[in-house]
Amino acid sequence: MYIILFDGECNVCDSSVQFILKRDQEGIFSFASLQSEAGKYLGEQNNIPDDTDSMVLVKENNNVKIKSNAVLDICRNLPFPWKFLYAFSIVPTPIRDKAYDWFANNRFKWFGKKQQCKLPTPEERQRFIESVEDIK
């Protein structure tokens, strides 16, 4: 199982989660906001800095991907045609992360912050991790 940690106040992050939910028919991804109890716990367990506000992918054996590496690894596990975006992994990480940081630094200015969240369906709700007990 893969757990995607996302900024719960970010419209872009929320849209990304909705995008992934629609395409992840096998249900390999679970989700937790960085601000949740589960997100904070996973951050501590995986040495993710407290000030991280980017997308984070936590894989088995505490293998953690952050920023563009997380996005590309997520894409690799989505169906056609999205998995082909993984080809961008040939671009060196510092260059990809510079573009990621530029976008991330402007996301609130361009897309604003969340005022309220979309209520997930009962099927989607099962894929959201809220407490530490849900992880163990």
N, C-alpha and C positions, 0 to 999 in steps of 0.2 A: 504494500500500500504506500502511496505517496500522499504527503500532506502539504498543501499549499497554504502558506501564511501570507496574508495580505493586509494592507492598510484599510481598516474598517471605516475610515472617514473619507476615503478617496473614491470619487466617481469613476475614474478610469479603472481602479482596482476592482470595484464592484462590477463594472461592465465586463471586465476580463473574467471574473468568476462566473458570471452568467453565460458568457461565451463558452467557457470550458464545460460548464454543466450541460449545456445543450449538445456538445459534441462528444463528450466522454460517455459513450453508451455502455461501456464495460464497467464504469464506476470505479476506476482505479484511483481517482483523486478524491481526497477528502479536503476540507477547508477549515481554517480557523483564522480569525483576525489576530493581528499582532497584539492588539490591545486586550484580547480575552485572556482569561485564566490559562487556558490551554496554550495560547500563543506565547504568553510570558514563560510558561513552564518549558515549552519546547525551545524557546530562545535561551533559557538558562542551561538546559541540558546539552545544547549544541553550540554553546559559546557564541551566540549571535549577539552582536553589540546592541545595547538598549536603544540606541538612537537609530536603528535600522528601520527605514520606512519603505523599503522596496519589497518586491515580490521575492519570497523565499520558498524553495522547494526542499522539504525534508524527506529523504528516501530511507529505505531500510538501512540498518547499521549506521544510523546517524550520518549518512552522507548528505551534506547540505550544499545546495546550489543557491547563489544569490544573483540578483540583477539579471543581466542578459543570459548568463548560463542557466538560470532557473527558467526563464521564458523559453529558451531554445529546447531545454530538456522536456518541458511541458509539451511544446509543439511536437517533439519527436514521438510522444505517446498519444497524440491525437490522430484521428483518421485522415486519409487523403482529403484534400490536398495540403492540409496544415502541417503534416509531418515533414514535408519537403522544406519547410522553413529552417529545419535543423541544418541545412546546408550552409547557413550563415555562420555556423560554428568554425568555419575555416578562417573567418575574419578574426584577427587576434583579440583576445578578451579585453585588453585595455582600450582598444578602439571601440568595440561594441559597448563597453561599460561607460565610456565617455558620452556616447550618443544616448544611452539609457539614462544617465545622470542628467543630461541636458533636458530630456523630455520630462523626467521625474521632477526636476526643479521648477518646471513651468506648468505642471499638470493642474495645480489648484487655480492658478491664474487663468488657464484656458478652460478648465472643465468644472471648477468649483469643488466644494466639499459636500459630502452627503448630509442632507437634512434628515432623511429617513431612508430606511432600507426596504427593499422589496421583500415581501414575505415569501419565504420559500414554500413550495408545495410539500406535502408530507414526505414524498420520495426524496426531494432535495434536502429536506431538513435532516434526514438520516446521515447525510454526507458532511454535515457541519459539526465540528468538534468544539464544544464549549467549555468542558471541564477537564481537569487532569484525569479523572476516572474514565473518561471516554477514550483516552490514549492508552491506558494500561490494560 
